[in-house]
């Protein structure tokens, strides 16, 4: 198993003290978190994209560029790039620039996002999200693989003989498809034969398993080998303690604070409370042994090769405590039990002249 630490850069008042970090302090917190993830042996660090409070993650390429300057090995992921509302020309330029500044450590996870507030900001309706996503993704791939692109579509002005600059540093920037709620995302991933990253955050296992199963079925339909499918999986927030009772007691204020946000309410959680989520959902709260057992259970259902965790919302001291504890008590066991070949090789780079 390989591991990623993700952040949506949520900046709520602390559930215990009521104090908030300033915006600048939160940015610094994320940079330190990425440095810690690299130090502890995580393979990747991811920054999400949201366009409204309490999230500060409206510009992932800028934040990831700052992280690139303070790290040297860890892969840099977007979780997710909300391609359904973004101009593919701008995406191609911004992320190719980041690809160079990180020495080829960039991997994109694309998706429609799950916060409807971004649609009116960028001029499309929620009903258009999937059509928009498919069109914009096809153009992005074309811009990264071809020069002198001439193109016409619905969601941006036509292009004539356009070659975006800079060209990507890697021969092919790896792209994952974020999957949370619809077979349309798994269909798009299967069509291109590209990996998926299951959100696995808000709903019971069966919902996400159905999407992963659909992805493997459609891979075969499009002529790809489903046995070679690459799947990543997120999880609900992490909180480890010596016992389940202690973990629940310490984490409950944070869980309740997030549940009260507009973002969480939009997702309409099916779980009655924290205990229900622990028993029947993806939140990782309990002892290390319990968390390992839960991840193994999900692996049996999903067959995923990458696990991502988040410690958003906790105090900085607790973030460090939780990430260090996960790295020392959980990761070694899962690496031993579930070998993974993902990210075994270095990125494939183009000629230095580019």
C-alpha positions as MATLAB code, in Angstrom:
seq = 'XXXXXXXXXXXXXXXXXXXXXXXXXXXXXXXXXXXXXXXXXXXXXXXXXXXXXXXXXXXXXXXXXXXXXXXXXXXXXXXXXXXXXXXXXXXXXXXXXXXXXXXXXXXXXXXXXXXXXXXXXXXXXXXXXXXXXXXXXXXXXXXXXXXXXXXXXXXXXXXXXXXXXXXXXXXXXXXXXXXXXXXXXXXXXXXXXXXXXXXXXXXXXXXXXXXXXXXXXXXXXXXXXXXXXXXXXXXXXXXXXXXXXXXXXXXXXXXXXXXXXXXXXXXXXXXXXXXXXXXXXXXXXXXXXXXXXXXXXXXXXXXXXXXXXXXXXXXXXXXXXXXXXXXXXXXXXXXXXXXXXXXXXXXXXXXXXX';
ca = [
       0.000    0.000    0.000;
       1.104    3.568   -0.750;
       0.020    6.615    1.212;
      -0.981   10.208    0.580;
      -1.856   13.021    2.954;
      -4.581   15.328    1.591;
      -5.832   18.741    2.671;
      -8.792   20.839    1.553;
      -7.313   23.694    3.599;
     -10.426   23.968    5.747;
     -10.022   26.867    8.172;
     -12.740   26.613   10.809;
     -12.493   28.013   14.330;
     -10.936   25.332   16.491;
     -13.654   23.135   17.940;
     -12.026   23.207   21.388;
     -10.590   26.715   21.778;
     -12.816   28.608   19.344;
      -9.714   30.296   17.900;
      -8.989   30.477   14.166;
      -5.738   30.568   12.272;
      -5.264   33.603   10.083;
      -5.238   32.908    6.366;
      -1.460   33.279    6.310;
      -1.088   30.919    9.282;
      -3.252   28.310    7.545;
      -1.127   28.454    4.405;
       1.972   27.956    6.522;
       0.267   25.075    8.316;
      -0.307   23.301    5.002;
       3.302   23.830    3.903;
       4.556   22.355    7.182;
       2.135   19.453    6.855;
       3.547   18.612    3.427;
       7.112   18.797    4.746;
       6.148   16.460    7.587;
       4.488   14.024    5.175;
       7.698   13.805    3.153;
       9.787   13.398    6.302;
       7.576   10.538    7.499;
       7.645    8.631    4.216;
       4.269    9.397    2.663;
       4.477    8.975   -1.100;
       2.224   11.931   -1.962;
       0.681   15.130   -0.665;
      -2.524   16.504   -2.143;
      -4.285   19.861   -2.102;
      -7.975   20.054   -2.956;
      -9.878   22.769   -4.773;
     -12.862   24.586   -3.299;
     -14.248   28.038   -3.982;
     -15.875   29.191   -0.762;
     -15.575   29.257    3.021;
     -14.395   27.564    5.169;
     -11.883   26.377    2.537;
      -8.833   28.345    1.373;
      -7.943   25.969   -1.460;
      -9.131   28.020   -4.441;
      -5.678   27.979   -6.110;
      -4.036   24.533   -5.844;
      -1.251   25.163   -8.408;
       0.018   28.128   -6.402;
      -0.027   26.229   -3.106;
       1.561   23.138   -4.648;
       4.302   25.280   -6.166;
       5.133   26.586   -2.696;
       5.168   22.993   -1.439;
       7.431   21.979   -4.324;
       9.958   24.593   -3.189;
      10.053   23.126    0.327;
      10.139   19.415   -0.561;
      12.213   17.272   -2.892;
      10.713   13.775   -3.234;
       7.033   13.635   -2.404;
       4.570   13.544   -5.289;
       2.223   16.515   -5.553;
      -1.436   15.760   -6.248;
      -4.559   17.837   -6.857;
      -7.550   16.526   -4.948;
      -9.353   17.412   -7.142;
      -8.765   19.877   -9.970;
     -12.350   20.991  -10.673;
     -12.009   20.683  -14.420;
     -15.748   20.945  -15.031;
     -15.511   24.740  -14.519;
     -11.923   25.574  -15.526;
     -10.432   26.742  -18.823;
      -8.285   23.856  -20.147;
      -5.787   26.319  -21.639;
      -5.208   27.889  -18.221;
      -5.037   24.442  -16.589;
      -2.529   23.246  -19.192;
      -0.311   26.277  -18.623;
      -0.514   26.426  -14.826;
       0.110   22.760  -14.200;
       2.830   22.378  -16.837;
       4.600   25.229  -15.032;
       4.196   23.406  -11.716;
       5.441   20.221  -13.362;
       8.723   21.978  -14.189;
       9.087   23.688  -10.817;
       8.578   20.355   -9.014;
      10.989   18.416  -11.267;
       8.179   16.259  -12.574;
       6.468   15.364   -9.296;
       2.986   16.485  -10.349;
      -0.023   14.162  -10.704;
      -3.474   15.559  -11.482;
      -6.694   14.188  -10.023;
      -9.537   15.686  -12.032;
     -13.194   15.857  -11.076;
     -16.343   17.926  -11.046;
     -16.036   18.762   -7.339;
     -18.827   18.266   -4.822;
     -19.510   21.878   -3.815;
     -22.122   23.454   -6.119;
     -21.017   27.000   -5.254;
     -18.383   26.958   -8.006;
     -20.866   26.644  -10.886;
     -22.273   30.196  -10.812;
     -18.765   31.564  -10.217;
     -17.552   30.129  -13.522;
     -20.671   30.412  -15.632;
     -22.030   26.916  -16.061;
     -24.995   25.154  -14.530;
     -24.831   22.051  -12.391;
     -26.774   20.188  -15.094;
     -23.909   20.798  -17.521;
     -21.156   19.510  -15.246;
     -20.562   16.121  -16.871;
     -20.738   17.299  -20.481;
     -18.469   20.199  -19.572;
     -16.035   17.892  -17.818;
     -15.733   15.476  -20.766;
     -15.203   18.261  -23.291;
     -12.653   20.137  -21.197;
     -10.716   16.976  -20.401;
     -10.433   15.966  -24.052;
      -9.067   19.423  -24.833;
      -6.610   19.374  -21.917;
      -5.169   16.059  -23.101;
      -4.867   17.411  -26.625;
      -3.090   20.560  -25.439;
      -0.558   18.507  -23.468;
       0.160   15.965  -26.195;
      -0.094   18.007  -29.394;
       1.183   21.279  -30.802;
      -0.633   23.713  -33.105;
      -4.025   22.663  -31.761;
      -7.113   23.827  -33.632;
     -10.285   23.161  -31.704;
     -13.907   24.224  -31.342;
     -16.380   23.326  -28.611;
     -19.116   24.592  -26.354;
     -17.386   25.681  -23.165;
     -14.641   28.044  -24.330;
     -13.813   30.115  -27.442;
     -12.316   28.277  -30.445;
      -8.571   27.741  -30.755;
      -6.498   28.070  -33.909;
      -2.961   26.668  -34.163;
      -2.322   26.956  -30.401;
       0.683   25.457  -28.626;
       0.521   26.048  -24.881;
       3.683   26.978  -23.024;
       5.504   25.630  -21.205;
       5.242   22.098  -22.474;
       4.968   19.553  -19.629;
       8.216   18.495  -17.964;
       7.104   14.862  -17.809;
       6.508   12.882  -20.974;
       2.981   12.390  -19.746;
       1.643   14.026  -16.578;
      -0.197   11.229  -14.711;
      -3.936   11.858  -14.454;
      -6.355   10.201  -12.048;
     -10.136   10.570  -12.162;
     -11.818   11.525   -8.923;
     -14.845    9.331   -8.293;
     -17.494   10.107   -5.709;
     -21.071    9.928   -6.907;
     -21.655    9.005  -10.541;
     -20.828    6.330  -13.096;
     -20.088    9.142  -15.542;
     -16.751    9.746  -13.797;
     -15.793    6.074  -13.840;
     -16.928    5.831  -17.468;
     -14.605    8.675  -18.475;
     -11.673    7.085  -16.624;
     -12.323    3.692  -18.208;
     -12.587    5.197  -21.683;
      -9.078    6.623  -21.374;
      -7.718    3.628  -19.438;
      -6.638    5.877  -16.572;
      -6.711    5.317  -12.786;
      -9.456    6.435  -10.444;
      -9.336    7.856   -6.950;
     -12.461    7.086   -4.962;
     -13.559    9.838   -2.607;
     -14.780    7.238   -0.089;
     -15.580   10.002    2.361;
     -19.290   10.552    2.906;
     -21.186    7.323    2.202;
     -21.219    3.598    3.045;
     -18.767    1.239    1.391;
     -21.341   -0.254   -0.984;
     -21.872    3.033   -2.853;
     -18.195    3.441   -3.679;
     -17.667   -0.274   -4.370;
     -20.391   -0.138   -7.016;
     -18.558    2.695   -8.771;
     -15.211    0.874   -8.609;
     -16.817   -2.315   -9.942;
     -18.369   -0.309  -12.776;
     -14.951    1.167  -13.586;
     -13.388   -2.288  -13.925;
     -16.281   -3.529  -16.064;
     -15.990   -0.559  -18.416;
     -12.211   -0.904  -18.653;
     -12.796   -4.305  -20.198;
     -15.434   -2.849  -22.539;
     -12.922   -0.290  -23.842;
     -10.259   -2.940  -24.381;
      -8.165   -2.328  -21.254;
      -7.114   -5.089  -18.870;
      -9.198   -4.701  -15.670;
      -6.634   -6.741  -13.742;
      -4.261   -3.818  -14.256;
      -6.716   -1.252  -12.877;
      -5.168    1.300  -10.532;
      -7.437    2.530   -7.749;
      -6.823    4.971   -4.929;
      -9.142    5.525   -1.989;
      -9.670    8.364    0.405;
     -11.066    7.912    3.885;
     -12.911   10.035    6.377;
     -10.847   12.013    8.837;
      -8.247   10.265   10.958;
      -8.083   10.175   14.748;
      -5.975    7.558   16.542;
      -5.789    6.900   20.268;
      -4.933    4.009   22.561;
      -8.574    2.951   22.744;
     -11.704    3.491   20.694;
     -13.335    5.292   23.610;
     -10.504    7.803   23.897;
     -10.424    8.429   20.134;
     -14.178    9.047   20.001;
     -14.081   11.410   22.978;
     -11.220   13.457   21.539;
     -12.495   13.555   17.968;
     -16.216   14.191   18.571;
     -15.967   18.025   18.846;
     -14.216   18.175   15.470;
     -16.696   15.816   13.858;
     -19.662   17.822   15.113;
     -18.098   21.128   14.006;
     -17.568   19.885   10.452;
     -21.039   18.338   10.287;
     -22.447   21.810   10.975;
     -20.804   23.387    7.893;
     -22.776   24.062    4.716;
     -20.332   21.890    2.779;
     -20.957   18.840    4.950;
     -24.702   19.387    4.927;
     -24.688   19.493    1.120;
     -23.345   15.927    1.111;
     -26.314   14.800    3.222;
     -24.469   12.220    5.296;
     -26.439    9.002    5.796;
     -24.800    8.394    9.179;
     -26.721    9.239   12.337;
     -23.678   10.189   14.367;
     -19.962    9.544   14.832;
     -20.491    6.045   16.195;
     -22.592    5.105   13.160;
     -19.891    6.456   10.843;
     -17.197    4.466   12.640;
     -19.270    1.276   12.421;
     -20.636    1.694    8.885;
     -18.689    4.458    7.178;
     -15.183    5.498    6.145;
     -14.065    7.612    9.107;
     -10.829    6.293   10.664;
     -11.343    6.807   14.402;
     -10.116    4.330   16.990;
      -7.003    2.438   17.947;
      -4.303    1.706   15.387;
      -5.396   -1.923   15.292;
      -8.999   -0.911   14.561;
      -7.933    1.468   11.791;
      -5.727   -1.191   10.193;
      -8.603   -3.667   10.312;
     -10.959   -1.167    8.682;
      -8.551   -0.337    5.850;
      -7.993   -4.049    5.204;
     -11.765   -4.525    5.055;
     -12.092   -1.739    2.493;
      -9.204   -3.131    0.491;
     -11.001   -6.456    0.229;
     -13.915   -4.564   -1.346;
     -12.033   -2.059   -3.515;
      -8.665   -3.621   -4.309;
      -7.078   -0.172   -4.052;
      -3.327    0.437   -4.062;
      -3.219    3.929   -2.521;
      -4.767    5.248    0.703;
      -5.198    8.934    1.449;
      -5.916   10.404    4.858;
      -6.742   13.879    6.128;
      -6.278   15.633    9.453;
      -8.080   18.838    8.462;
      -9.726   20.691   11.330;
      -7.464   19.455   14.120;
      -5.098   21.686   16.047;
      -1.590   21.844   14.623;
      -0.267   19.805   17.539;
      -2.899   17.122   16.967;
      -2.245   17.117   13.220;
       1.391   16.260   13.886;
       0.462   13.701   16.546;
      -1.989   11.942   14.237;
       0.211   11.931   11.140;
       3.237   10.683   13.100;
       1.195    7.992   14.785;
      -0.329    6.837   11.496;
       3.126    6.701    9.907;
       4.662    4.686   12.729;
       1.781    2.380   13.731;
      -0.418    1.908   10.664;
       1.626    2.403    7.496;
       4.278   -0.280    8.174;
       1.639   -2.963    8.728;
      -0.324   -2.092    5.591;
       2.833   -1.868    3.496;
       3.745   -5.360    4.623;
       0.250   -6.818    4.207;
      -0.670   -5.099    0.927;
       2.283   -4.644   -1.446;
       1.736   -2.028   -4.166;
       3.670   -1.269   -7.340;
       2.161    2.209   -7.771;
       4.809    4.946   -7.752;
       7.632    2.411   -7.813;
       9.403    4.096  -10.724;
      10.551    7.660  -11.174;
       8.495    9.970  -13.446;
       9.273    9.690  -17.152;
      10.762   13.013  -18.244;
      11.056   14.684  -21.619;
      14.324   16.054  -22.951;
      15.894   18.822  -20.889;
      15.633   21.152  -23.875;
      11.919   21.420  -23.225;
];
